[in-house]
């Protein structure tokens, strides 16, 4: 029964990605890059601030 649930989740996840399309993927990808830039900048600032 667990295998069926996992298979349903995997297929639904694949279907979800297909439905999202390239624009949604790019949106979330760029959003992730922005968060990475914020955290790296914040980390560098804190490192310089306390050093």
C-alpha angles and dihedrals in degrees: 000000000000091000091056091051092049091048091051091050092049094049093044089050091051091047090049091054091049091050093047094062131198097299094057090046091052091047093055092041092054091043089055092049090052091052090049090051091049094050094045090049092047091048092051092047092050091047091052092042095055098035 
